Amino acid sequence: MPHHTANHRSHPRKERYGISKGLILAGTLILFLWLLYYNRHFFINWMKQHPLLYSLYQHISLQVTERTLLGLFYAAFFGSLFFITLPIEVIFLYYTLLAYDPLALVAVSLAGVVLGMLTNYAIGWLMGERVLTILLGKFYHKLKRINDRFGTFFVFFGNLIPSPIEPFSVLLGGTRYPLRKFLVYTSAGRLIKFLFLLMGKDYFLQTVFPLVSSWI
């Protein structure tokens, strides 16, 4: 009987340790991403002390500055991360004015966006149900039921129209939304969006952008 009691008492300690570890990992990751994006100058100075990292940073910056296809890929990738805000659609339309094959622009943009969205999904997957349950409380289970029922709709239309799909993709990973569906409907939604922007680029550049600029 004492042996049974000892085993019974060992489980809560293990669970509390798991929760604390998950919270520490999640908090550390969020803090790191926040510092990385909003304190870029600090990290640039830090990278200067590490030649390999700084050379990689210079390479990415050069590609973006020179408006190369690789620069478009980097912009699409980083702009799809949930903690970075970049107007990918505007960047894509700008590239349509350059001397690049339109279909190459679509393919490169799509590859960068899908890889960025997959990164968001992976972060949510690594955080896991336990961490998200702590962060979201009872809403996590409600969110999981919503994703199980309407996840495909959210993924497809969230990538097709302007929406906060980037942070939502983290929650999709955390609720274990099927990866194959996530990749298929993310790719389909973004592909249609880029083709739509490509076909209507004259309208967007000549009518929509001037109109939006006049409101800002």
Secondary structure, 3 states (H helix, E strand, C coil): CHHHHHHHHHHHHHHHHHHHHHHHHHHHHHHHHHHHHHCHHHHHHHHCCCHHHHHHHHHHHHHHHCCCHHHHHHHHHHHCCCCCCCCHHHHHHHHHCCCCCHHHHHHHHHHHHHHHHHHHHHHHHHHHHHHHHHHHCCHHHHHHHHHHHHHHHHHHHHHHCCCCHHHHHHHHHHCCCCHHHHHHHHHHHHHHHHHHHHHCHHHHHHHHHHHHHHHC
